[in-house]
Amino acid sequence: MDRSLYIAMSGATQTLLAQTANANNLANTQTTGFKSDLQQFRSMPVYGDGYPTRVFAQTEKPATDFTTGPIQATGNDLDIAINGQGFFAVKDSKGKEAYTRAGDLKMTPDGQLQTSSGLVVMGQNGAIKIPPAEQLTIGSNGSISIVPFGAENAASMVTVDKIKLIKPDLKNIEKGNDGLIYIKDGSVPADNASVQVVQGSIEGSNVSAVGAMVDMIELARNFEMQTNIMKNAKENAAASAKLLQM
């Protein structure tokens, strides 16, 4: 009797955790460059004194879906989208180098290039700072060129820096709790010239709103099924106790 109750209890608990991860995906359907988290259930034996005669359900996030989201044209000179695989480098809140595809960039009053969430964008020699300019162009290789104030024409355009672009093995990266991408072995990859960017565009979220809603309904039904099993276990226990009293 306790076996079914334990399995149903652990299954209901893990279903709620899976629902949390799915709700996070659904909440980020409009987040620039967001990559959805995958979930899976599996049964695990309970080890302890004696034989593992009990089993519990466990949910886990085995991987992140790194498929490319839709590219949307914005016309903003500071917006970039990576064409194909790759990431650009930023500095996370702890000062560590991390990576993202959220290319809705902005520039602070002192010329520092940042993401929309305030993370510093990294160039070839650290944080990127852009001098005052009349025109700014980001090339397909990530190079940043400007026409300085007071220049007569576009022939005066100079390159001030280049956004650090990387193309790591997807098996060697993971998404952190802050939504940024990190290298599993802690290494710092070098700039990859094969990564191409598109100026004036951003990459949307790769979350399918319809798919996330379907998963939410399925998880809700699973939770209801687990609670029904717990209710049946309670009723069976009550019936057994009544028989013993007779």
Backbone torsions as a table, in degrees:
resi	resn	phi	psi	omega
1	MET	NA	-45.0	-177.5
2	ASP	-68.3	-22.5	-180.0
3	ARG	-64.1	-49.3	-179.4
4	SER	-64.2	-38.3	179.3
5	LEU	-64.9	-41.8	-178.8
6	TYR	-66.7	-43.5	-179.9
7	ILE	-63.9	-43.3	-179.6
8	ALA	-66.0	-39.7	179.6
9	MET	-63.5	-47.8	-179.8
10	SER	-67.0	-35.5	178.1
11	GLY	-64.7	-41.4	178.9
12	ALA	-65.3	-40.1	179.3
13	THR	-62.9	-45.7	-178.4
14	GLN	-71.2	-29.3	175.8
15	THR	-64.3	-38.9	176.8
16	LEU	-63.4	-38.1	177.6
17	LEU	-66.5	-40.5	177.6
18	ALA	-65.8	-35.9	177.9
19	GLN	-64.9	-35.0	177.4
20	THR	-63.2	-45.3	179.2
21	ALA	-64.2	-40.6	179.6
22	ASN	-67.5	-38.2	177.9
23	ALA	-64.1	-34.7	177.3
24	ASN	-65.7	-40.5	175.5
25	ASN	-60.8	-46.2	-177.5
26	LEU	-63.9	-36.0	-179.5
27	ALA	-70.7	-16.0	-177.0
28	ASN	-110.5	25.9	178.4
29	THR	-66.4	-20.1	179.7
30	GLN	-111.2	11.1	-179.0
31	THR	-84.3	127.7	-177.4
32	THR	-61.2	126.4	175.2
33	GLY	70.3	12.8	-177.0
34	PHE	-71.4	140.9	177.1
35	LYS	-116.0	127.0	-173.8
36	SER	-74.2	150.8	176.7
37	ASP	-93.2	140.8	177.3
38	LEU	-97.7	150.0	177.5
39	GLN	-129.2	155.5	173.9
40	GLN	-152.3	152.6	176.4
41	PHE	-106.8	148.1	170.8
42	ARG	-154.1	156.0	179.6
43	SER	-90.7	140.4	-178.6
44	MET	-129.1	131.5	176.7
45	PRO	-71.3	148.6	178.5
46	VAL	-93.3	112.8	-178.9
47	TYR	-94.3	144.6	179.5
48	GLY	178.7	-150.4	176.7
49	ASP	-68.1	130.2	-179.7
50	GLY	86.7	-162.2	-177.6
51	TYR	-83.9	148.8	178.2
52	PRO	-76.6	77.6	-177.3
53	THR	-87.8	-3.7	179.7
54	ARG	-112.2	149.7	-179.8
55	VAL	-130.2	141.9	175.6
56	PHE	-128.0	156.2	179.5
57	ALA	-88.5	144.2	179.8
58	GLN	-137.2	133.3	173.5
59	THR	-105.6	147.9	-178.5
60	GLU	-150.7	158.4	176.0
61	LYS	-103.2	92.6	-174.8
62	PRO	-69.8	-23.0	-175.4
63	ALA	-167.2	174.3	174.3
64	THR	-116.6	140.4	178.4
65	ASP	-80.7	108.5	-176.8
66	PHE	-97.8	17.1	176.9
67	THR	-63.0	151.0	-176.6
68	THR	-73.2	135.9	175.4
69	GLY	-83.5	173.2	-179.6
70	PRO	-68.0	138.5	178.5
71	ILE	-92.3	127.3	-175.8
72	GLN	-118.7	129.1	177.8
73	ALA	-75.7	134.3	179.3
74	THR	-119.4	-25.7	-176.7
75	GLY	80.4	-1.5	179.0
76	ASN	-82.7	127.6	-176.7
77	ASP	-62.8	-25.6	-177.3
78	LEU	-89.6	-6.1	179.0
79	ASP	-85.6	135.7	176.7
80	ILE	-134.6	148.5	173.8
81	ALA	-130.2	136.3	178.9
82	ILE	-82.0	127.0	-178.9
83	ASN	-89.2	102.6	-176.7
84	GLY	96.7	-151.6	-178.5
85	GLN	-81.2	156.6	177.0
86	GLY	131.5	170.1	178.9
87	PHE	-145.6	161.5	170.9
88	PHE	-114.4	153.6	-169.8
89	ALA	-87.6	141.3	174.0
90	VAL	-136.5	171.7	175.2
91	LYS	-108.6	121.9	-176.7
92	ASP	-75.9	-176.9	-174.9
93	SER	-65.1	-18.9	178.9
94	LYS	-97.6	4.6	-179.9
95	GLY	84.2	9.2	-179.4
96	LYS	-93.3	146.4	179.0
97	GLU	-72.0	128.8	178.0
98	ALA	-135.6	-179.5	-171.7
99	TYR	-139.5	151.1	-176.8
100	THR	-155.3	167.9	173.1
101	ARG	-119.8	7.0	179.1
102	ALA	-78.0	96.3	-171.2
103	GLY	-97.3	19.9	174.8
104	ASP	-83.4	86.8	-171.8
105	LEU	-90.3	165.5	176.7
106	LYS	-146.1	167.3	-179.2
107	MET	-126.5	130.7	179.5
108	THR	-75.7	166.3	179.6
109	PRO	-57.0	-28.3	179.3
110	ASP	-90.3	8.3	173.6
111	GLY	92.5	5.6	-179.4
112	GLN	-78.3	132.8	-179.5
113	LEU	-86.6	127.4	-176.8
114	GLN	-136.0	163.2	170.4
115	THR	-79.1	172.0	-179.2
116	SER	-63.5	-23.3	178.8
117	SER	-90.4	4.0	175.3
118	GLY	92.5	11.1	178.2
119	LEU	-83.7	136.9	-178.5
120	VAL	-71.6	130.8	176.8
121	VAL	-84.2	133.2	-175.8
122	MET	-94.5	140.9	176.8
123	GLY	-112.8	-154.4	-177.1
124	GLN	-74.3	-24.7	-178.0
125	ASN	-131.8	41.5	179.3
126	GLY	106.5	-154.2	-177.7
127	ALA	-62.7	142.7	-178.2
128	ILE	-87.9	129.1	173.6
129	LYS	-124.8	130.5	-175.3
130	ILE	-111.9	123.8	177.7
131	PRO	-66.5	160.7	175.9
132	PRO	-55.6	135.3	-174.4
133	ALA	-147.5	154.8	175.1
134	GLU	-85.1	-24.9	-178.6
135	GLN	-147.5	141.5	179.5
136	LEU	-130.6	134.5	179.7
137	THR	-132.4	133.0	174.5
138	ILE	-110.4	115.5	-177.5
139	GLY	-73.6	169.7	-178.7
140	SER	-65.2	-21.2	177.8
141	ASN	-92.9	5.9	178.9
142	GLY	90.8	0.5	180.0
143	SER	-72.1	139.8	-178.5
144	ILE	-108.3	118.8	-179.8
145	SER	-120.6	146.3	-178.8
146	ILE	-135.1	157.7	167.3
147	VAL	-105.3	108.5	-175.2
148	PRO	-61.1	155.5	175.4
149	PHE	-59.7	135.6	178.4
150	GLY	92.8	-9.7	179.5
151	ALA	-70.8	149.2	-174.3
152	GLU	-78.5	-37.7	-176.3
153	ASN	-154.1	179.1	-177.6
154	ALA	-66.7	-14.5	178.3
155	ALA	-67.3	-16.2	179.4
156	SER	-86.5	9.5	-177.8
157	MET	-65.0	134.1	179.6
158	VAL	-127.0	150.1	177.4
159	THR	-90.8	125.5	-176.1
160	VAL	-101.6	-27.5	-179.4
161	ASP	-172.1	-179.8	178.0
162	LYS	-140.9	129.5	178.0
163	ILE	-65.0	133.9	179.2
164	LYS	-74.1	118.7	179.8
165	LEU	-115.4	135.4	-179.3
166	ILE	-128.4	160.2	177.5
167	LYS	-139.8	76.1	-176.3
168	PRO	-79.6	166.5	173.0
169	ASP	-68.7	126.9	-177.2
170	LEU	-61.2	-22.3	178.3
171	LYS	-74.8	-14.6	-175.9
172	ASN	-107.7	16.7	179.1
173	ILE	-127.8	158.6	178.1
174	GLU	-148.5	153.2	178.8
175	LYS	-92.7	128.8	179.0
176	GLY	-82.1	174.9	179.3
177	ASN	-65.7	-19.9	178.5
178	ASP	-87.0	3.2	178.9
179	GLY	85.6	-4.6	179.0
180	LEU	-87.4	162.1	-179.2
181	ILE	-99.7	136.2	179.9
182	TYR	-127.9	153.1	175.9
183	ILE	-83.2	128.8	-174.7
184	LYS	-62.0	-41.3	-176.3
185	ASP	-84.8	3.6	176.2
186	GLY	80.2	2.2	-179.5
187	SER	-74.5	163.2	178.1
188	VAL	-115.2	102.6	-177.2
189	PRO	-68.3	152.7	179.0
190	ALA	-82.7	166.1	178.1
191	ASP	-61.9	138.8	-178.4
192	ASN	-113.4	116.8	-175.3
193	ALA	-72.0	-13.0	-177.6
194	SER	-81.4	-13.8	-179.4
195	VAL	-77.4	130.9	-177.2
196	GLN	-117.1	144.0	178.8
197	VAL	-121.5	158.9	178.0
198	VAL	-119.3	119.6	179.2
199	GLN	-77.6	148.0	177.9
200	GLY	78.4	18.8	179.5
201	SER	-142.7	159.2	174.2
202	ILE	-133.2	156.6	177.3
203	GLU	-96.3	128.1	178.6
204	GLY	-80.3	177.4	177.9
205	SER	-67.9	146.1	177.5
206	ASN	-93.5	12.0	178.7
207	VAL	-78.7	131.0	173.2
208	SER	-88.5	114.7	-178.7
209	ALA	-60.7	-40.0	179.9
210	VAL	-65.5	-45.2	179.6
211	GLY	-62.4	-40.5	178.9
212	ALA	-65.7	-37.2	177.6
213	MET	-66.8	-39.8	177.1
214	VAL	-62.6	-43.6	178.0
215	ASP	-62.2	-38.2	179.8
216	MET	-63.6	-42.3	178.3
217	ILE	-64.8	-42.6	-179.9
218	GLU	-63.9	-42.1	178.6
219	LEU	-66.0	-37.2	178.1
220	ALA	-64.0	-39.1	177.6
221	ARG	-67.4	-38.9	177.1
222	ASN	-61.3	-42.6	179.6
223	PHE	-63.4	-42.2	178.9
224	GLU	-62.3	-39.7	178.6
225	MET	-63.5	-41.8	179.7
226	GLN	-64.6	-41.9	178.7
227	THR	-66.0	-34.6	176.1
228	ASN	-64.8	-37.8	177.9
229	ILE	-64.8	-41.5	177.8
230	MET	-63.2	-37.9	178.0
231	LYS	-65.2	-42.0	178.8
232	ASN	-65.4	-38.2	177.9
233	ALA	-62.8	-38.6	177.7
234	LYS	-65.4	-43.3	179.7
235	GLU	-65.6	-39.9	178.8
236	ASN	-66.0	-38.1	178.2
237	ALA	-65.3	-39.4	178.5
238	ALA	-66.2	-40.4	178.8
239	ALA	-66.3	-39.1	178.1
240	SER	-64.3	-42.1	179.6
241	ALA	-63.3	-36.6	179.3
242	LYS	-66.9	-38.8	177.7
243	LEU	-65.1	-39.3	178.9
244	LEU	-65.6	-34.6	178.2
245	GLN	-65.8	-30.0	180.0
246	MET	-73.7	NA	NA
